[in-house]
Amino acid sequence: MANLDLLDRAIVSHIINDIEASEERDRKIENFDSWQVYSGNVKPYVQTVIETTRPKSCKGYTISDISFSKMIVDAKSKAYKEQPLR
């Protein structure tokens, strides 16, 4: 890794511009939304989709806070259902 002089304003400015680039912002927003859904905060995202796809009947839907994505990720992340015998 190259030595960077973090006291040089030009280098720091370049690093900040890279961090604030649009693709980096978009990635961070997408990751934050995914984390929110995984954490159980599903309702605002589901409500937004329902309002855009069913604008006339969106008020009649009941939205549950069950996070199926968390259940699926947790189930797939386990290598063993039971502790292996050693």
GIDADA-V986087 format. One record per residue. N is the residue number from 1. RES is the residue in three letters. OMEGA is omega in whole degrees, 0 to 359 (999 if undefined). NEAR is the number of other C-alpha atoms within 8 Angstrom. Layout:
n: <N;N>
res: <RES;RES>
omega: <OMEGA;OMEGA>
near: <NEAR;NEAR>
This chain:
n: <1;2;3;4;5;6;7;8;9;10;11;12;13;14;15;16;17;18;19;20;21;22;23;24;25;26;27;28;29;30;31;32;33;34;35;36;37;38;39;40;41;42;43;44;45;46;47;48;49;50;51;52;53;54;55;56;57;58;59;60;61;62;63;64;65;66;67;68;69;70;71;72;73;74;75;76;77;78;79;80;81;82;83;84;85;86>
res: <MET;ALA;ASN;LEU;ASP;LEU;LEU;ASP;ARG;ALA;ILE;VAL;SER;HIS;ILE;ILE;ASN;ASP;ILE;GLU;ALA;SER;GLU;GLU;ARG;ASP;ARG;LYS;ILE;GLU;ASN;PHE;ASP;SER;TRP;GLN;VAL;TYR;SER;GLY;ASN;VAL;LYS;PRO;TYR;VAL;GLN;THR;VAL;ILE;GLU;THR;THR;ARG;PRO;LYS;SER;CYS;LYS;GLY;TYR;THR;ILE;SER;ASP;ILE;SER;PHE;SER;LYS;MET;ILE;VAL;ASP;ALA;LYS;SER;LYS;ALA;TYR;LYS;GLU;GLN;PRO;LEU;ARG>
omega: <183;175;178;176;183;174;178;184;181;180;179;178;178;179;180;178;177;181;184;179;187;180;178;177;180;179;180;178;179;178;178;178;178;179;178;179;179;182;177;179;187;190;182;181;178;180;178;180;180;180;180;182;182;187;182;186;186;181;184;182;172;184;179;178;179;180;178;180;178;179;182;180;180;180;181;183;179;179;182;174;178;178;180;176;181;999>
near: <2;3;4;5;6;7;5;7;7;6;10;10;8;8;8;8;8;8;8;8;8;6;6;10;10;8;8;8;8;8;8;8;8;8;8;10;13;11;8;10;10;12;9;7;8;9;10;8;8;10;9;7;6;8;8;5;7;10;5;5;6;4;7;5;8;6;12;6;8;11;8;8;8;8;7;7;6;7;5;6;5;4;5;5;3;2>
